[in-house]
Amino acid sequence: MDNNDPRKAVIVVALVAVICSSLVSAAVVLLRPIHLNNQLLERSRNIMQLTGLVAPGQRLDDEQMLALFKSLDMRIADIDTGGFDDSIDANTFDQRRSAGDPRLAVAVPANQDLAKLGTRSRFATVYLVWEGNALKRIILPIRGAGMWSMLYGYLALEGDMNTIAAASFYEQTETPGLGDQITRPDWLAKWRGRKVYDDLGDPVFAVGPGRIAPDSPAALHRVDALTGATITGDAVTSLVHYWLGPHGFQPLLNQLREQPPSQTASTANGGS
């Protein structure tokens, strides 16, 4: 074919496009396992720091971290009924995706949508931490709208299903230096020991207002406000109230308190 023939240029462009698309597709296929493994590793580190099983300052390599994470008692909670659903694989369930799946999602009533979710999944992956045969902690996924972004985190409660053991926020795009203070370890450390519920069983944990004196009555349920980030702080309060309320995990927590679960055989044997 003559070099001046316009058809040659079209053919060359088409061939380059096919080759490039093939290379991109191959790269996606080859890199996907690595990407998924990195996602699992990131999730394991976020959760393991809340379990109390990793000592402060203790450094674990990736394989050790994943092995410890996989030994956790992961279960699928049916948020509506407050029970566990053994028909769903906790290792592969994607709560974020299921919140947009009509088969798995439920609409949040407007008068209860404190976290501004619109819809949420019927199910959630929760993590049980055992000490012998006693349930030491439960780790719950939480999320809600902040000032600019959706805030994603985890909340760990002690075995009484009321005392906060630890908390983390692993994904947010709030204002740098202001709203993103919710990821500060020193601020999150102040959550430890706070009570979620009052004597009537209503969620009352809150951020602020202002600085909370450690020896004040308010310190039972409150943590310091975030300087210059009142809206984000209020959003954190709201999302905790939602997820620990009647349309969130409160039915599950009540059931665990009244009828403590048994440890699974696999976790009792160290996850083997």
C-alpha positions in Angstrom: 0.0 0.0 0.0 1.3 3.4 -0.9 2.6 5.5 1.9 0.4 8.4 0.7 -2.7 6.3 0.8 -5.0 7.7 3.6 -6.2 4.2 4.3 -2.7 3.3 5.6 -2.9 6.0 8.3 -6.3 4.7 9.4 -5.0 1.1 9.6 -1.9 2.2 11.7 -4.0 4.2 14.1 -6.4 1.3 14.5 -3.6 -1.2 15.1 -2.0 1.2 17.7 -5.4 1.5 19.4 -5.9 -2.3 19.5 -2.4 -2.9 20.9 -2.6 -0.2 23.5 -6.1 -1.4 24.7 -4.8 -4.9 24.9 -1.8 -3.8 27.0 -4.0 -1.9 29.3 -6.4 -4.8 29.7 -3.5 -7.2 30.4 -2.1 -4.8 33.0 -5.5 -4.5 34.7 -5.8 -8.3 34.9 -2.2 -8.8 36.1 -2.3 -6.0 38.6 -5.8 -6.7 40.0 -4.6 -9.4 42.5 -1.9 -7.0 43.8 -4.5 -4.2 44.1 -6.9 -6.5 46.0 -4.1 -7.7 48.3 -3.1 -4.1 49.0 -6.7 -3.2 49.8 -6.9 -6.2 52.2 -3.7 -5.2 53.9 -4.9 -1.6 54.3 -8.2 -2.8 55.8 -6.4 -5.2 58.1 -4.1 -2.5 59.5 -7.1 -0.1 60.1 -9.0 -2.8 62.0 -6.1 -4.5 63.9 -5.2 -1.2 65.5 -8.6 -1.3 67.2 -8.5 -4.8 68.4 -6.1 -4.4 71.3 -4.2 -7.4 70.0 -1.3 -5.3 68.6 0.7 -3.6 71.3 1.4 0.2 70.8 4.5 0.6 68.8 4.5 -3.1 67.8 5.6 -3.5 64.2 4.3 -6.4 62.1 5.3 -7.2 58.6 2.6 -7.6 55.9 2.3 -11.4 56.3 2.1 -11.2 60.0 -0.6 -8.5 59.9 -2.7 -10.4 57.3 -2.4 -13.6 59.3 -3.5 -11.9 62.5 -6.4 -10.2 60.6 -7.6 -13.4 59.1 -7.7 -15.0 62.6 -10.4 -12.5 63.7 -14.0 -13.6 64.1 -15.5 -11.9 61.1 -19.3 -12.1 60.9 -22.1 -10.6 58.8 -24.6 -8.8 60.9 -28.2 -8.3 59.7 -28.6 -4.7 60.8 -32.4 -4.8 60.7 -32.8 -8.0 62.8 -29.8 -7.6 65.1 -28.6 -11.1 64.3 -25.9 -12.8 62.3 -26.3 -14.1 58.8 -24.1 -17.2 58.0 -25.2 -17.4 54.4 -23.0 -14.4 53.3 -19.2 -14.7 53.1 -17.7 -12.1 55.4 -14.4 -12.3 53.5 -15.9 -11.1 50.2 -18.9 -9.1 51.2 -18.7 -5.4 50.1 -20.9 -3.3 52.3 -20.3 -0.1 50.4 -21.3 -1.6 47.1 -24.4 -3.3 48.6 -25.7 0.0 49.9 -26.5 0.8 46.2 -27.9 -2.6 45.4 -31.7 -2.6 45.5 -31.7 -6.2 46.6 -29.4 -5.6 49.6 -30.1 -1.9 50.5 -32.8 -0.2 52.6 -33.9 3.4 52.6 -33.0 5.3 55.8 -36.1 7.1 57.1 -35.7 10.9 56.8 -36.4 11.4 60.4 -33.6 9.0 61.4 -31.0 9.8 58.7 -28.7 11.6 61.0 -25.7 10.5 59.0 -27.3 11.7 55.7 -26.9 8.3 54.0 -30.1 8.1 52.0 -29.7 4.3 51.9 -27.6 1.8 53.7 -26.9 -1.9 53.3 -29.0 -4.4 55.2 -25.8 -6.2 56.2 -22.4 -5.2 57.6 -19.2 -7.0 58.3 -18.4 -6.8 62.0 -15.4 -8.1 63.9 -15.5 -9.9 67.2 -12.4 -10.0 69.5 -12.3 -12.7 72.1 -10.4 -13.1 75.3 -10.7 -16.8 76.2 -14.4 -17.5 75.9 -15.4 -14.0 76.6 -16.3 -11.4 74.0 -13.7 -8.6 74.6 -14.6 -6.2 71.8 -16.7 -5.7 68.8 -15.6 -3.5 65.9 -18.3 -1.8 63.8 -18.1 0.0 60.5 -19.4 3.6 60.5 -19.9 6.2 57.9 -21.7 9.5 57.3 -21.6 12.8 55.5 -19.1 15.3 56.7 -18.7 18.9 55.5 -17.3 18.0 52.1 -17.1 14.3 52.0 -18.3 10.9 53.2 -16.5 9.9 56.3 -15.6 6.2 56.7 -14.4 4.7 59.9 -14.6 2.0 62.5 -15.8 2.1 66.1 -14.7 -0.5 68.7 -16.7 -1.1 71.8 -15.8 -3.1 74.9 -17.7 -6.2 75.8 -20.3 -4.2 77.7 -21.4 -2.9 74.3 -21.3 0.7 75.6 -17.7 1.7 76.4 -15.6 2.9 73.5 -12.4 1.0 73.2 -11.0 2.8 70.1 -12.0 4.5 66.9 -10.5 5.4 63.5 -11.4 7.3 60.3 -9.6 5.8 57.3 -11.2 7.7 54.5 -12.2 11.4 54.2 -11.5 14.5 52.2 -12.4 17.2 54.7 -10.6 20.6 54.8 -6.9 20.0 55.4 -5.8 21.2 58.8 -9.4 21.5 60.0 -11.9 18.8 59.3 -9.2 16.2 58.6 -8.3 16.4 62.3 -10.7 13.5 62.8 -7.8 11.3 61.8 -5.4 12.6 64.5 -4.4 9.7 66.8 -4.2 12.0 69.8 -7.7 13.1 69.4 -9.1 9.6 68.7 -7.3 8.4 71.8 -9.6 10.6 73.8 -12.5 8.5 72.7 -11.3 5.6 74.8 -13.4 5.0 77.9 -16.3 7.2 76.8 -19.8 5.8 77.0 -22.0 5.7 74.0 -25.4 5.4 75.8 -27.0 7.1 78.7 -28.9 5.3 81.5 -32.0 5.1 79.2 -30.1 3.4 76.4 -30.1 6.5 74.1 -27.0 7.3 72.1 -25.5 10.5 73.7 -21.8 10.4 72.8 -20.8 13.7 71.3 -17.9 15.9 70.0 -17.5 19.1 72.0 -18.6 21.8 72.6 -15.1 23.2 73.3 -12.6 21.5 75.5 -13.9 18.8 77.8 -12.2 18.7 81.2 -11.2 15.1 81.9 -12.7 15.2 85.5 -16.0 16.8 84.4 -19.3 14.9 84.3 -19.4 15.7 80.5 -16.3 13.6 80.0 -18.3 10.5 80.5 -19.9 10.9 77.0 -18.0 13.7 75.2 -14.6 14.4 73.6 -12.9 17.7 72.8 -14.2 19.7 69.8 -12.1 20.1 66.8 -10.7 23.6 66.5 -12.1 25.3 63.4 -14.1 22.2 62.3 -17.4 22.5 64.1 -19.4 21.1 61.1 -17.2 18.1 60.8 -17.3 17.5 64.5 -21.1 17.7 64.5 -21.2 15.3 61.6 -19.1 12.8 63.6 -21.6 13.1 66.5 -24.5 12.5 64.1 -23.0 9.5 62.4 -22.2 7.8 65.7 -25.8 8.5 66.9 -27.2 7.0 63.7 -25.0 3.8 63.7 -25.5 3.2 67.4 -29.2 4.0 67.2 -32.3 2.0 66.5 -31.9 2.0 62.7 -28.2 1.1 63.1 -26.4 -1.4 65.3 -28.4 -0.9 68.5 -30.5 -4.0 67.9 -27.3 -6.1 67.4 -25.7 -4.6 70.5 -28.8 -5.3 72.6 -28.9 -8.9 71.5 -25.2 -9.4 72.1 -25.6 -8.0 75.6 -28.6 -10.1 76.4 -27.5 -13.3 74.7 -23.7 -13.3 74.3 -22.5 -15.3 71.3 -20.3 -18.3 71.3 -16.9 -18.2 69.7 -16.6 -20.0 66.4 -14.5 -23.1 66.2 -12.1 -21.6 63.7 -11.3 -18.5 65.9 -11.2 -20.6 69.0 -8.4 -22.6 67.3 -6.5 -19.5 66.3 -8.1 -19.0 62.9 -6.9 -22.3 61.6 
